Amino acid sequence: MESQREQAQMMEAISTLAGGIAHRFNNDLHIITGYIDLLKMNLPDNEKIDKYIEPVRASVCRMSHLTNQFLAFAREGKYQPKVLSLTDFVAESLLLIQHSINQGIHIETDLTIDVSHVEADFTQMQMVLSALLDNAQEAIKAKGLIQISTRNEDIGEDFAGRPAGLEPGCYACLTIKDNGKGMDEETKDRIFEPFFTTKIQGCGLGMAAVYGIVKNHDGWIRVDSELWKGTAVRIYLPSINGRA
């Protein structure tokens, strides 16, 4: 419990810092975007200007995406929450993002029809699902299996591994499990730290953003993993008015 408390305090401090940085970034990005638009208005149909403007606009878009990840980690990204079913959310989202999964990786689903409804931001939750599928794909490399399931879960006071800040009650659980290379304990303990990454390339904000989004939805994320035995990530979101 002491270790959990220290981890929570550290993540809270980093979250506050990330939020401040993100807001400063946003202010400057708005200024850059404004001047780009003014240039386009004052010099329309100027191919030479367009040649230099478009790379700047592309950089602004990339930085804007990074800023949104900072805000998600800082728990400032729950913009349009609505009541939804995790089962319906997964089914709909997979249609949009499944094309990004390598053909050698099979996705298997076990989606409970009567899973509890939750209040969540659809776009933010899509960011969560995409990040977790990307990580699972990275762990598998070539051929393997990703299992996605939804179910109801009653979490009591004696629930194994329940953090001190999570209220007992009824939750909807989304699980993403892969049979990839897994993680050792040191890596597993650090995966939610901003900019920590085991990838060759990448900014390392994916799982930090996932952590922020789940916490922002009053939820909990649990990671179980062993080297060469795969990884299971479970996301618990509080249900609305008990079972759906």
Number of C-alpha atoms within 10 A of each C-alpha: 10 7 8 12 13 11 13 14 12 12 20 16 11 16 24 15 13 20 21 14 14 21 15 11 16 16 10 12 18 13 11 15 15 12 11 16 14 12 15 15 10 9 13 11 10 11 10 9 13 16 10 10 15 12 11 15 16 11 12 18 14 12 16 17 12 18 21 20 28 28 24 30 32 27 23 16 20 19 11 11 14 12 13 17 21 28 25 15 14 19 12 12 17 15 9 10 13 13 9 12 15 15 12 13 17 13 17 13 16 12 18 15 13 14 22 26 24 24 18 24 18 19 15 23 20 18 17 22 22 19 17 21 23 15 19 28 23 16 21 21 14 12 13 18 18 21 17 22 18 26 19 22 18 14 17 13 12 8 10 8 8 16 16 11 12 15 14 15 13 20 25 26 24 23 23 21 24 27 20 25 18 21 21 12 12 8 14 15 12 14 20 21 20 21 14 17 18 14 11 6 7 11 12 17 22 28 23 23 29 26 25 27 28 23 18 18 21 16 21 21 17 14 16 14 21 15 12 13 13 20 24 22 17 19 21 26 26 27 25 16 10 15 15 14
